[in-house]
Amino acid sequence: MRALLQRVLEAKVIVDGQVTGEIQQGLLVFLGLGKDDQFEKGKKLIDKILKYRIFDDEQGKMGWNLTQAQGGLLLVSQFTLMAQTQKGLRPDFGPAMPPDAANVLYEQLVDYAKSQFEQVQTGIFAADMKVHLINDGPVTFQLEVE
Protein backbone atom coordinates (compact mmCIF):
# COMPACT_ATOMS: atom_id res chain seq x y z
CA MET A 1 0.00 0.00 0.00
CA ARG A 2 1.37 3.36 -1.01
CA ALA A 3 0.18 6.89 -0.60
CA LEU A 4 1.49 9.88 -2.48
CA LEU A 5 0.73 13.01 -0.47
CA GLN A 6 0.70 16.44 -2.02
CA ARG A 7 0.23 19.50 0.13
CA VAL A 8 -2.13 21.71 -1.87
CA LEU A 9 -3.65 25.15 -1.83
CA GLU A 10 -6.62 23.61 -3.63
CA ALA A 11 -7.50 20.42 -5.48
CA LYS A 12 -10.47 18.85 -7.21
CA VAL A 13 -11.44 15.75 -9.14
CA ILE A 14 -13.67 15.94 -12.20
CA VAL A 15 -15.43 12.91 -13.71
CA ASP A 16 -17.56 13.31 -16.85
CA GLY A 17 -17.53 17.08 -16.44
CA GLN A 18 -18.76 16.95 -12.81
CA VAL A 19 -16.74 17.76 -9.70
CA THR A 20 -16.78 14.66 -7.47
CA GLY A 21 -14.48 15.94 -4.76
CA GLU A 22 -12.93 19.31 -3.97
CA ILE A 23 -10.88 20.82 -1.16
CA GLN A 24 -9.16 24.07 -0.49
CA GLN A 25 -5.90 23.98 1.47
CA GLY A 26 -4.99 20.48 2.63
CA LEU A 27 -3.78 17.14 1.29
CA LEU A 28 -4.40 15.47 -2.03
CA VAL A 29 -3.62 11.79 -1.46
CA PHE A 30 -3.23 9.27 -4.27
CA LEU A 31 -3.71 5.79 -2.81
CA GLY A 32 -2.32 2.61 -4.40
CA LEU A 33 -3.37 -0.82 -3.15
CA GLY A 34 -1.23 -3.93 -3.54
CA LYS A 35 -2.28 -7.57 -3.84
CA ASP A 36 -1.63 -8.43 -0.20
CA ASP A 37 -2.91 -5.21 1.39
CA GLN A 38 -5.58 -5.42 4.07
CA PHE A 39 -7.81 -3.06 6.01
CA GLU A 40 -5.65 -3.01 9.17
CA LYS A 41 -2.66 -1.87 7.15
CA GLY A 42 -4.81 0.77 5.49
CA LYS A 43 -6.02 2.07 8.84
CA LYS A 44 -2.40 2.57 9.91
CA LEU A 45 -1.70 4.45 6.70
CA ILE A 46 -4.76 6.70 7.06
CA ASP A 47 -3.81 7.41 10.69
CA LYS A 48 -0.28 8.31 9.61
CA ILE A 49 -1.57 10.59 6.84
CA LEU A 50 -3.84 12.44 9.26
CA LYS A 51 -1.01 12.89 11.79
CA TYR A 52 1.82 13.58 9.32
CA ARG A 53 3.29 16.99 10.08
CA ILE A 54 3.88 18.74 6.76
CA PHE A 55 2.11 22.04 7.27
CA ASP A 56 3.83 25.20 8.45
CA ASP A 57 3.42 26.05 12.12
CA GLU A 58 3.84 29.49 13.77
CA GLN A 59 7.61 29.32 13.23
CA GLY A 60 7.31 28.43 9.55
CA LYS A 61 8.51 24.84 10.18
CA MET A 62 6.69 21.68 9.10
CA GLY A 63 5.17 21.14 12.53
CA TRP A 64 1.43 20.92 11.99
CA ASN A 65 -0.71 18.02 10.83
CA LEU A 66 -3.87 18.24 8.73
CA THR A 67 -6.16 18.93 11.68
CA GLN A 68 -3.93 21.66 13.09
CA ALA A 69 -3.71 23.27 9.65
CA GLN A 70 -7.52 23.06 9.32
CA GLY A 71 -7.18 21.52 5.88
CA GLY A 72 -9.20 19.13 3.79
CA LEU A 73 -8.35 15.61 2.61
CA LEU A 74 -8.98 14.52 -0.98
CA LEU A 75 -8.49 10.74 -1.44
CA VAL A 76 -8.01 9.42 -4.98
CA SER A 77 -7.47 5.76 -5.86
CA GLN A 78 -4.49 5.24 -8.16
CA PHE A 79 -3.40 1.70 -9.01
CA THR A 80 -0.42 2.97 -11.04
CA LEU A 81 1.39 3.74 -7.77
CA MET A 82 1.88 -0.01 -7.33
CA ALA A 83 3.64 -0.48 -10.69
CA GLN A 84 7.07 -2.04 -10.80
CA THR A 85 9.27 0.23 -12.89
CA GLN A 86 12.79 -1.08 -12.25
CA LYS A 87 13.04 -3.16 -15.43
CA GLY A 88 12.21 -2.43 -19.01
CA LEU A 89 10.40 0.46 -20.58
CA ARG A 90 6.85 -0.44 -19.63
CA PRO A 91 5.36 -0.46 -16.11
CA ASP A 92 4.35 -3.82 -14.65
CA PHE A 93 1.02 -3.56 -12.80
CA GLY A 94 1.19 -7.13 -11.48
CA PRO A 95 1.67 -6.00 -7.85
CA ALA A 96 -1.59 -4.00 -7.88
CA MET A 97 -4.67 -5.43 -6.17
CA PRO A 98 -7.31 -6.69 -8.65
CA PRO A 99 -10.00 -4.04 -9.25
CA ASP A 100 -12.95 -5.73 -7.50
CA ALA A 101 -11.03 -6.34 -4.28
CA ALA A 102 -9.34 -2.93 -4.49
CA ASN A 103 -12.71 -1.18 -4.81
CA VAL A 104 -13.99 -2.85 -1.63
CA LEU A 105 -10.84 -1.99 0.33
CA TYR A 106 -10.73 1.57 -1.03
CA GLU A 107 -14.32 2.20 0.08
CA GLN A 108 -13.56 0.75 3.53
CA LEU A 109 -10.59 3.10 3.84
CA VAL A 110 -12.64 6.10 2.71
CA ASP A 111 -15.26 5.23 5.35
CA TYR A 112 -12.54 4.89 7.98
CA ALA A 113 -10.99 8.24 6.99
CA LYS A 114 -14.42 9.89 7.25
CA SER A 115 -14.88 8.39 10.72
CA GLN A 116 -11.56 9.93 11.81
CA PHE A 117 -11.69 13.29 10.02
CA GLU A 118 -14.56 15.56 8.98
CA GLN A 119 -13.29 17.09 5.76
CA VAL A 120 -12.86 14.10 3.42
CA GLN A 121 -13.60 14.23 -0.30
CA THR A 122 -12.93 11.58 -2.95
CA GLY A 123 -12.64 10.77 -6.59
CA ILE A 124 -14.56 7.84 -8.10
CA PHE A 125 -12.88 4.45 -8.07
CA ALA A 126 -11.70 3.30 -11.53
CA ALA A 127 -13.22 6.33 -13.26
CA ASP A 128 -11.40 8.44 -15.82
CA MET A 129 -10.60 11.27 -13.40
CA LYS A 130 -9.21 14.68 -14.18
CA VAL A 131 -7.32 15.91 -11.13
CA HIS A 132 -6.64 19.62 -10.79
CA LEU A 133 -4.34 20.89 -8.08
CA ILE A 134 -2.16 23.72 -6.97
CA ASN A 135 0.73 22.11 -5.11
CA ASP A 136 1.83 24.19 -2.12
CA GLY A 137 5.61 24.29 -2.02
CA PRO A 138 5.81 22.00 -3.91
CA VAL A 139 5.56 19.54 -1.04
CA THR A 140 5.14 15.88 -1.99
CA PHE A 141 5.83 12.73 0.05
CA GLN A 142 5.40 9.01 -0.55
CA LEU A 143 4.27 7.01 2.48
CA GLU A 144 4.17 3.27 3.04
CA VAL A 145 3.38 1.25 6.13
CA GLU A 146 4.51 -2.22 7.07
C-alpha positions, 0 to 999 in steps of 0.5 A, a space after each residue: 500500500 502506497 500513498 502519495 501526499 501532495 500539500 495543496 492550496 486547492 485540489 479537485 477531481 472531475 469525472 464526466 464534467 462533474 466535480 466529485 471531490 474538492 478541497 481548499 488547502 490540505 492534502 491530495 492523497 493518491 492511494 495505491 493498493 497492492 495484492 496483499 494489502 488489508 484493512 488493518 494496514 490501510 487504517 495505519 496508513 490513514 492514521 499516519 496521513 492524518 497525523 503527518 506533520 507537513 504544514 507550516 506552524 507558527 515558526 514556519 517549520 513543518 510542525 502541523 498536521 492536517 487537523 492543526 492546519 484546518 485543511 481538507 483531505 482529498 483521497 483518490 485511488 491510483 493503481 499505477 502507484 503499485 507499478 514495478 518500474 525497475 526493469 524495461 520500458 513499460 510499467 508492470 502492474 502485477 503487484 496492484 490489487 485486482 480491481 474488484 477487491 481494491 474497490 472494496 478496500 478503497 471504500 472501507 478506507 474512505 469510510 474509515 478516513 471519514 470516521 476519523 476526520 470531517 473534511 474528506 472528499 474523494 474521486 470515483 474508483 476506476 473512473 477516468 478522473 481529471 485531477 486539478 491541483 495547486 501544489 503548495 511548495 511544492 511539497 510531496 511525500 510518498 508514504 508506506 506502512 509495514 
